Amino acid sequence: MMPHRAARIPIPIRVEPAVDQLAAIAAVVRDRRVAIVGSAPRAIEGPEPLEVDELAIPVNGGISSTSGSIALWIVGSKPYDGPGHPVRDLHRLMLDQATGRSIAHVVFMRQPAIASEGLTLNVLERRRVTIASYSVVDKPTKYWLETELCARLEKQPCSTGIFAAAAALWCDAAHVRLVGFSLAAGYHYIRRPSPPAAWRDHVDADARALVALRARFGARLRGDVLKAVCAR
């Protein structure tokens, strides 16, 4: 289901895993060479360099490491995007990275049992973000995919970036390259010499997931972060 942004009709919440929630991702990545672009600190300025015929799929604040129009953006949607909630600085700074961008399709990663995508759309609208269509992934679907592919433990979810990589592989992307990924804390759009460890709270789950994904998909998964995992 890919409702047009203007409809603003809440998408029914799924309480069981729903493979059809991955359909929007599959429509973009199937048989394509993709770069999943994360938001870890970077040594270079400007957009991440892409390889030949590679399509950038940004995740959360990784969108500011890409250029041009975006075919697919995977981003967190929070209930506190609505009015009357305290501003969560990290989340709002992440959404700021999309200011002025044009996006063909957004997949909103929702929190449990809350149809928050309309609230997040309102925040993005104030940032002059143009979105043609959107869909959602609910927690049961994320949990199922991570359990299936990422060796997930009960209380240790993977980061959204690792979920995006797993989803792309599951949806038959020809090649998935991880850029802007790190096991260390920090974001490329926040200049801070000693970022809190809590800024990267999925390290163990992500490291386990990368080992499992590489074992299952082999050379279809690439990225410098795999070297860091092997060195642990």
N, C-alpha and C positions, 0 to 999 in steps of 0.2 A: 504494500500500500504506500503510495507516494502522493499525499495530498498537496495541492498547491499551497504555497505559503499564505496566500490571501484568505484561504478558507478558515484558518485558525480553529478548526474543529479538533478537540482533544482526541488523540488516538487511544482506543481502548487499551487498558493495562493488561498485560499478559502475566498470568501467575504460574504458567508452565513454560518450559522452553519452547520457542517458536522459531523454527528454521526459516520461515518466511520473512522474519525480521532481518535476515541477511541478504534478501533479494536485491536491495538497492546497491549493496556492496558488490554482489556478483555481477550486476548489470554493467558496472564500470570496469571491474578488474579482470573478468574472465579472459584468459588467453593474452593478457597484457603484461608487459614488464613494468612493475610499479616500484616506486620509492616511497616507503612510509616515512614521513618527515616528522620527527619529534622535536622537542623544545629544549634539549640539553644545551649547556654552554658550548659555543662554537669558536673555532680558531679563526674563522673567516667572517667577513662582513658580506651582506647581500644574500641573494637567493642561493640555496644549495645547488651545486652543479648537478645536472642530470646526465645520465648516460643516453646513448642513442635509443630512440623509441621508448624512453622511460616516461611514465606518467607519475607526477607527484601527487601523493595522497597525504595531506597534512592532518595531524592529530593535535587537537587543542591549540596551544600557542605556537606550534610548529608552522602555522599558516603564515606567520610573518617571515619565515625562511623560504617562502615560495614567491613566485612572480606570476603576473597575468591572471586570467580567470581560472577558477578551480572547478574541476569536474566533481569532486567529492571531498567533503570535510567531515571528519569524525570528531565530535566535541561533547564534552560533558554538559548536561542540563541539570540545574539545581533548583529545588523549591525556593531557595532564598534569592532567586532572580526576580521574584515578585516584590511588589511594594509592601512596606511594613516589616521587612526583615533587615537586620543589620547588614551593612555592606561587608562582604568577604573580599578583602583586598586582592588576594592571590587569584581568586576566580575572576574578578572583574578585570584585573590586569591581563589575564589570559584572553578574555573576550575582546579586550581592547586591540589585540593583535590582528583582528579581522577587520578593523575599521576601514570602510570604503571599498571593501572587496566585493567581487561578483562571484557567486558560487552556484553551480548548477544544482547540486543536491547536498543536503546536510543530513547526516545521521546523528541524532541526539541520543547520547547515552543517559538513560533516565535512572533516577534513584528509586528505591523500592516503593511501589504502590502509589506513585505520585506522577500525574500527567503534567509535567512542568514545561513541556516544550514551548507552549504559548508564551510563558513568562520569559524564557530565554530569547525567543523571537523578538519580543518587545525590546529587550536590552540591545539586541543586535541591530534592530531598526534604528534606534537612537544613535548607533555608530555607523549609519549609512551603509549597512551591509545589504546587498541584494541577493536574495535566495529564490531560486525558481521552484524548488520542491524540497520536501523533507520527509524523513521517516524516523523511527525510533528503534532502539534496542533496549529491552528491559533486563533487569538483573537475572531472571531465571535463564534467559538465553545466553547471557555472558557467562554465567556460572557453568552452564552445560558445555559450551564450546571450550572453555578453559579446562574443564575436567576431561573432556574428550581428547584435547590436543596438547595441553600445556602442563600436565602433571600437577594440576592445582590441588592444594590442600583446602580443607573446609573453610578456615578462617583467614586464608591468605590469597586474596584476589590479585590478579595481574593488573598492571597499569593499562590504561586505555591504549597506549601505543602498542604494547605486546598483544592485546586483544585484536587490534586492527591488523597486525601482521598475521596472526593466526586466522582471522576471518578471511583475509586475502588469499592465503594458502588454501583454506577450506573451499573457497569460491573459485579455485582453479586459475589463479594468477600464474602466469608462466614463470615469473621470477619476482622475488620480493627482496628489496635491498633496504636495510635499516640505516637511516641517516638521522643525525640529531638525537641519538640514543646514548645513554650513559648509565652506569651503576652508581655514579656519584651524584650528590645533590646539586641543585642549581637549575636555573632557567636562562636561556640566552638573552632574554629581554629584561632581566633584572640583574643589574650590575652589583654583585655583592661578593666580596672576597672569601667569606666563610659562611656559605648558606647553611641553614639548619638542616640536620639530617632528616627531619620530618618531611622536608620537601621532596624526598625520594624514598617513600615508605613502602615500596613494592620490590625492594632489591632482591630478597631471597626468592620470592614468587617469580619474578621476571627471569632470574638466572636459571631457575629450574625449568621454566617454560622454554627458554632459548635452547637448552640442552635437549629437551623433548622434541621441539620443533625441528631442530637440525637433524636429530636421529630419524625422524619420520620423513622429512621432505628433502634432506640432503642439500645439494648445491642450489636448489631453488631458493633457499634462504641465505642471504649474505649480509655483511655489515661488520664494521670495525668493533662493535660492541661484543661480537662473538669471541673476539680475542680476549677481551676482559673476562668473559665468563670462563674461558679455558684456563685463565691464569689464577682463578680463585682456588 
